[in-house]
């Protein structure tokens, strides 16, 4: 659970991971565009992963 939360949590806000920072630079994303359009899907996946881990144990 800890590993899953640490790995996936950084994608909710793109600046939470080094890969996200590189993605902003390469693809020229605007931070607020990412928050408005992508963060909700990352949060949904994050919560789904936690629920799946709880159900498996």
C-alpha positions in Angstrom: 0.0 0.0 0.0 2.8 2.4 0.9 4.6 1.8 -2.4 1.4 2.2 -4.4 0.5 5.5 -2.7 4.0 6.9 -3.0 4.3 6.0 -6.7 0.8 7.0 -7.8 0.4 10.0 -5.5 3.0 12.0 -7.5 0.9 11.9 -10.6 -2.1 13.6 -9.1 -0.1 16.9 -9.2 2.3 16.6 -12.0 5.1 18.4 -10.1 5.0 15.6 -7.5 7.3 13.4 -9.5 10.5 14.0 -11.5 8.9 12.4 -14.5 6.1 14.8 -14.3 8.4 17.8 -14.3 10.2 16.4 -17.4 6.8 15.9 -19.1 5.9 19.5 -18.5 9.1 20.6 -20.1 9.0 18.3 -23.1 5.4 18.6 -24.0 5.1 22.3 -22.8 2.1 21.6 -20.6 0.8 24.4 -18.4 0.4 23.4 -14.8 -3.1 24.7 -14.5 -4.2 22.9 -17.7 -2.9 19.7 -16.2 -4.8 20.3 -12.9 -8.1 21.1 -14.7 -7.9 18.3 -17.3 -5.8 15.4 -16.0 -5.6 15.5 -12.2 -9.1 14.2 -11.7 -8.4 11.0 -13.7 -5.1 10.5 -11.8 -7.0 10.9 -8.5 -9.7 8.4 -9.7 -6.9 5.9 -10.6 -5.2 6.5 -7.2 -8.4 5.9 -5.3 -9.2 2.8 -7.4 -5.8 1.4 -6.7 -6.2 1.8 -3.0 -9.7 0.2 -3.0 -8.3 -2.7 -5.1 -5.4 -3.3 -2.6 -7.9 -3.2 0.3 -10.2 -5.7 -1.4 -7.3 -8.1 -2.2 -6.2 -8.2 1.4 
